[in-house]
């Protein structure tokens, strides 16, 4: 099972991402609308990939990236930024803070989201590991 965390304060975006990502093979999507909630979740749960908005109340997505790295310095969970702010400075800052990819809003292309998911989550390896654990 691939565990996905989606962090966005826009409920329409949360619902869209949940619909698209949960329709992919063996994916479980958790969604939260604040970075504070997300930090509480990642403290106690492991996710295989995180989709994160930058412009958030409380802590920005950039703040989340820095705090997440401090909480889990050894964890290599890919974080994909989803943001309407597609300026070069924002994209560079996100990538420099540890994000692996950037998806500009509005998001219309479901296939590009699935490609990103498949790029950073190895479904064949996960399924083989889960079969070994079950044996």
Secondary structure, DSSP 8 states (H G I E B T S, - for coil): -EEEEEE-S-HHHHHHHHHHHHTSTTEEEEEESSHHHHHHHHHH---SEEEEESS-SSS-HHHHHHHHHHH-TT---EEEEEES---HHHHHHHHHTT--EEEESS---HHHHHHHHHHHS-HHHHHHHHHHHH-
